[in-house]
């Protein structure tokens, strides 16, 4: 789909991560991507790559085939109203990456039968390692393939029912922060047992990456891999038990549920 023209409306951190990932993958040429933001100074790096920069949302939409809404949830409705008259259901595809805004809510402000998608990538799109959950309405098989291919270019994507999008947001998008907080704690522990911060970071980052790859490539359950390194009376099981006594797993699960309760309100 390197001939598609994309507009990323409201290009903040997530929008920039998407743009960088898409360009790095070669899925869409930089000159075929337009990004918008009120303050364009923060987008100068994208401009250097050849991306079109503008603060005019209508201009961006007019020159795009696929429109990504990357704004805060409370800005989606007024934003769509701003350029709704330019939308053509036979030409345009609209993808929202705004948390908690339903396809029905967006559909109230666009032409009837407009192909609409909700997608929830994460900031790992910047390094082409995002996971993106997608749902759609009024989309053809070709359009579903097009949007899926776009997000596959920055990681992996999967279609889910819309009623699971909030859950996907917690695991996939908020999950980046959860994982990084865990990594930070491991690094702090590494420093306490003797490593400098740089060395601890390198060891921990690769260890976490390796653990994830074991599950991705082998398709097994975490406990299967845990069993391989927990020998009787060994140091691993002692550490795991101490963490569990302190509420490690329950704290994580409670955090996930608390985040879900917040977004589901």
C-alpha positions in Angstrom: 0.0 0.0 0.0 2.9 2.4 -0.6 0.8 4.5 -3.0 -1.8 5.3 -0.3 -1.9 8.9 1.0 -2.3 9.0 4.8 -3.2 11.9 7.0 -2.4 11.6 10.8 -4.6 14.2 12.4 -3.3 15.4 15.8 0.2 14.0 15.6 1.3 13.6 19.3 3.4 10.9 20.8 1.4 8.0 19.4 0.9 9.7 16.0 4.7 10.3 15.7 5.4 6.7 16.6 3.0 5.5 13.9 4.5 7.8 11.3 8.1 6.7 12.2 7.2 3.0 12.1 5.3 3.3 8.8 8.1 5.1 7.1 10.8 2.7 8.5 8.8 -0.3 7.2 8.5 1.2 3.7 4.7 0.6 3.8 4.1 4.2 2.8 6.5 6.7 1.4 7.2 9.7 3.7 6.0 12.2 1.1 2.6 10.5 1.0 2.1 11.1 4.7 0.7 14.3 6.0 0.6 15.1 9.8 -1.2 17.8 11.6 -0.7 19.6 14.9 -1.2 23.1 16.1 2.5 23.5 17.1 4.5 22.1 14.2 7.9 22.6 15.9 7.7 19.2 17.6 7.2 17.5 14.2 10.4 18.9 12.6 12.1 15.5 12.7 9.2 14.1 10.6 9.5 17.0 8.2 13.2 16.2 7.7 12.2 12.7 6.6 9.9 14.2 3.9 6.6 14.1 5.7 4.2 16.9 4.9 3.5 19.1 7.9 0.5 21.3 8.4 -1.7 22.8 11.1 -4.7 22.7 8.7 -6.8 19.6 9.2 -9.0 20.2 6.2 -6.0 20.5 3.9 -4.6 17.2 5.2 -7.9 15.4 4.8 -8.4 16.8 1.3 -5.2 15.2 0.1 -5.6 11.8 1.9 -7.2 8.5 1.3 -6.8 7.1 4.7 -7.3 9.3 7.7 -5.9 8.4 11.2 -7.5 10.3 14.1 -4.7 10.5 16.7 -6.2 13.0 19.1 -7.4 13.0 22.7 -10.9 11.3 23.0 -12.6 14.6 23.9 -11.3 16.2 20.7 -12.6 13.5 18.3 -16.2 14.8 17.8 -15.3 18.5 17.2 -12.4 17.4 15.0 -14.6 15.2 12.8 -17.2 17.9 12.5 -14.5 20.2 11.2 -13.9 18.3 8.1 -16.9 15.9 7.8 -18.1 17.7 4.7 -14.9 16.7 2.9 -15.3 13.0 3.6 -16.4 10.6 0.8 -17.5 7.1 1.8 -16.3 5.8 -1.6 -12.9 7.3 -1.3 -11.9 7.7 2.3 -11.2 5.3 5.1 -11.2 6.7 8.7 -9.2 5.1 11.5 -9.5 6.3 15.1 -6.8 5.5 17.6 -8.6 7.5 20.3 -9.3 5.6 23.5 -12.9 4.9 24.4 -14.6 6.6 21.4 -16.9 4.0 19.7 -17.5 3.5 16.0 -21.1 4.5 16.6 -20.0 7.9 18.1 -17.8 8.6 15.1 -20.4 7.4 12.7 -22.9 10.1 13.9 -20.7 12.8 12.3 -19.6 11.3 9.0 -21.4 10.3 5.8 -23.6 7.1 5.9 -21.7 3.9 5.3 -18.3 5.5 5.8 -15.7 2.8 6.3 -14.7 3.3 10.0 -12.0 1.6 12.0 -11.0 1.7 15.6 -7.4 0.7 16.2 -5.4 0.5 19.4 -1.6 0.4 18.7 1.0 1.3 21.3 4.1 3.5 21.2 6.3 0.5 20.3 5.1 1.3 16.8 8.1 3.7 16.8 10.4 0.6 16.6 7.9 -1.5 14.6 7.0 -3.7 17.6 3.5 -2.6 18.3 0.5 -4.9 18.9 -2.6 -3.3 17.4 -6.2 -4.4 18.1 -8.7 -3.4 15.3 -12.4 -3.4 14.8 -14.4 -2.0 11.9 -17.8 -1.2 10.4 -18.9 -0.6 6.8 -15.5 -1.8 5.6 -14.9 -4.1 2.6 -12.6 -7.1 2.8 -10.0 -5.1 0.8 -10.2 -2.2 3.2 -9.8 -4.5 6.2 -6.8 -6.0 4.5 -5.4 -2.5 3.8 -5.7 -1.3 7.4 -4.4 -4.6 8.8 -1.4 -4.4 6.4 -0.7 -0.9 7.6 -0.6 -1.9 11.3 1.3 -5.1 10.5 4.0 -2.9 9.1 4.6 -1.5 12.6 4.3 -4.8 14.5 1.4 -7.3 14.6 -2.3 -6.7 14.4 -5.5 -8.6 15.1 -9.2 -8.0 14.6 -11.4 -8.2 17.7 -15.0 -7.5 18.7 -15.5 -3.8 19.5 -16.7 -4.6 23.0 -13.2 -5.8 23.8 -11.4 -2.7 22.6 -11.2 -1.2 26.1 -9.6 -4.4 27.4 -7.2 -4.4 24.5 -6.3 -0.8 25.4 -5.4 -1.9 28.9 -3.3 -4.9 27.9 -1.7 -3.5 24.7 -1.4 0.2 25.2 -1.3 0.7 29.0 0.7 -2.5 29.1 3.7 -0.8 27.7 3.9 1.3 30.9 3.3 -1.7 33.1 6.1 -3.6 31.4 8.5 -0.7 31.6 7.8 -0.2 35.3 8.6 -3.9 35.8 11.9 -3.4 33.8 12.7 -0.3 35.9 12.3 -2.3 39.1 14.5 -5.0 37.8 17.2 -2.5 36.9 17.0 -1.0 40.4 17.4 -4.4 41.9 20.3 -5.1 39.6 22.0 -1.9 40.9 21.4 -3.0 44.5 23.2 -6.3 43.9 26.2 -4.6 42.3 25.8 -3.5 38.7 26.0 0.0 37.4 22.8 1.4 35.8 24.0 1.0 32.2 25.0 -2.6 32.6 21.9 -3.5 34.6 19.7 -1.9 31.9 21.4 -3.9 29.1 21.1 -7.2 31.0 17.5 -6.6 32.0 16.3 -5.3 28.6 17.7 -8.3 26.8 16.3 -10.7 29.4 12.8 -9.3 29.1 13.1 -9.4 25.3 14.2 -13.0 25.4 11.4 -14.0 27.7 8.9 -12.5 25.3 10.5 -14.2 22.3 10.3 -17.6 24.0 6.5 -17.2 24.2 6.1 -15.7 20.8 8.2 -18.2 19.0 7.4 -21.3 20.9 3.7 -20.5 21.7 3.9 -22.0 25.1 2.6 -20.9 28.5 4.8 -18.8 30.8 4.7 -21.4 33.5 6.4 -23.9 31.2 9.4 -21.6 30.8 9.4 -20.7 34.5 9.6 -24.3 35.4 12.8 -24.7 33.4 14.7 -22.2 35.6 13.1 -23.0 39.0 15.2 -25.8 40.4 14.5 -27.3 43.8 15.8 -25.1 46.6 17.3 -22.8 44.0 17.6 -19.0 44.0 14.9 -18.5 41.4 12.0 -20.1 43.3 13.1 -18.2 46.5 12.9 -14.9 44.6 9.6 -15.7 43.0 8.0 -16.8 46.3 9.2 -13.6 48.0 7.7 -11.5 45.2 4.4 -13.4 45.5 4.3 -13.1 49.3 4.7 -9.3 48.7 1.7 -9.4 46.3 3.5 -9.2 43.0 0.9 -11.0 40.7 -2.1 -9.7 42.7 -0.8 -6.1 42.5 -0.4 -6.4 38.7 -3.8 -7.9 38.2 -5.4 -5.2 40.5 -3.7 -2.5 38.5 -5.0 -3.9 35.2 -8.5 -4.1 36.5 -8.3 -0.6 38.0 -7.2 0.8 34.6 -10.1 -1.1 33.0 -12.6 0.3 35.4 -11.3 3.8 34.7 -11.6 3.5 30.9 -14.9 1.6 31.0 -16.8 4.4 32.9 
